[in-house]
């Protein structure tokens, strides 16, 4: 089994707010991330797929195809967007790095057929990142 | 879906690799220049990974402010700008980065309650890094 990782970047804005909670509780939980005007990050995305090396092509996956899927399903949708206002998943979910990684997994997993999605890693900053591995046993 | 959140920190410490119960020539052979009697230092980069389900109310695995303040108080403040050999946990144990990594994991495990402490990764230099998951296999 060989693991292949493709990296990409996108820039987006967000803020953290739970409408079920009071303004004071939101402020206490989320601090300055609660500012409804939003703030932004340069996110780095790493997508890792796993599979056997095809004896003919020598590939685990055609990198061009993987790149195209990442662009179509994730980067074109999220880059230079306000996550809370423009991305349907975040009309109900708080766009934390955790939920962003899960959302990206859910967008990519059904579209990959040649290789199996192993891990989605999202860096919000170089000091903070989240990994998801799908539904874990 | 479970999420694994990793936070990076930095601290700087000095150490000398020397086993007190072994002869000097064994120490010199085993640890080479790390056995220099005056010690030497590193900028350690620490990665703490916690995992768990995402809390619906907060969208988080664990409160980052709480994690940061605990790591700062119990790990960074303890080791930053210190000589590791002078600390009680390294009185009888060689302060290799392997042992430091285990020590940091055990400190964190004492208080991280809401999320599961998945692993601790410690970079001694850009070339060397160590991981400990409390006896479990670290996930990659």
Interface residues (C-beta under 8 A of the other chain):
Chain A: X16 X18 X20 X21 X29 X30 X31 X93 X94 X95 X96 X97 X98 X99 X101 X102 X105 X119 X126 X127 X128 X129 X130 X131 X132 X133 X134 X135 X136
Chain B: X1 X2 X3 X4 X5 X6 X7 X8 X9 X49 X54 X57 X58 X59 X60 X61 X63 X64 X65 X139 X140
